[in-house]
Amino acid sequence: MFRSITASIQQSLSQKHPPIILIVGLRQTGKSTLARSLITNSPSQLFNFDLISDQTEFLNQNRHTLAEFARRYAQHTIIIDEVQKCPEATNIIKHLYDQYHLRFLLTGSSELKITKHIGDSLAGRIKQYKLYPLSLKETLVQRDALSESTPNPTYDLCQPIISSYLVYGSLPKLENISIDDYTSH
């Protein structure tokens, strides 16, 4: 799915020593989907902090196991989904990033929690991107009514979808279902 911020995030990820990437936004805007779609040509490891087992696996580290963890994932991008659910992971992320230069891509929906717990301790290491619901251009690209390379859609192209925006909103999940199925959401 086309998202306008993809190219900017890919540019950050392509640096020799990229910053820790943090994608924040409302629930159901496609943060997890975007994170996974960004890492298609290289190995990745996903930790979903909605799952206690993933939190435990990530947090259960000491000095020796951190070195082993770093060796195991040296060529990977580590994706941590819903990072705000485990603020104690911040020190481990910071250590792995500083000492072993591991690559991290984090997602989270609670910007206040993230800013309070993660932003301060990862200051200078993190680049934050905000993912909003679908824009008119993103919706038109999704519907094959516009090319990704077109700079701005015209009013005539946007007019038919503005009324559906006003009624149904612009979350990606809703864009991909039929009108008959809206009542079940």
Sequence and secondary structure as in RCSB ss.txt:
>XXXX:A:sequence
MFRSITASIQQSLSQKHPPIILIVGLRQTGKSTLARSLITNSPSQLFNFDLISDQTEFLNQNRHTLAEFARRYAQ
HTIIIDEVQKCPEATNIIKHLYDQYHLRFLLTGSSELKITKHIGDSLAGRIKQYKLYPLSLKETLVQRDALSEST
PNPTYDLCQPIISSYLVYGSLPKLENISIDDYTSH
>XXXX:A:secstr
   TTHHHHHHHHTSSS  EEEEEESTTSSHHHHHHHH SSS EEEEETTSHHHHHHHH   HHHHHHHHHHTTT
SEEEEETGGG GGGHHHHHHHHHHH  EEEEEES HHHHIIIIITTTTTTEEEEEE S  HHHHHHHTTSS TT 
SS  HHHHHHHHHHHHHH   HHHHTS GGGGGG 
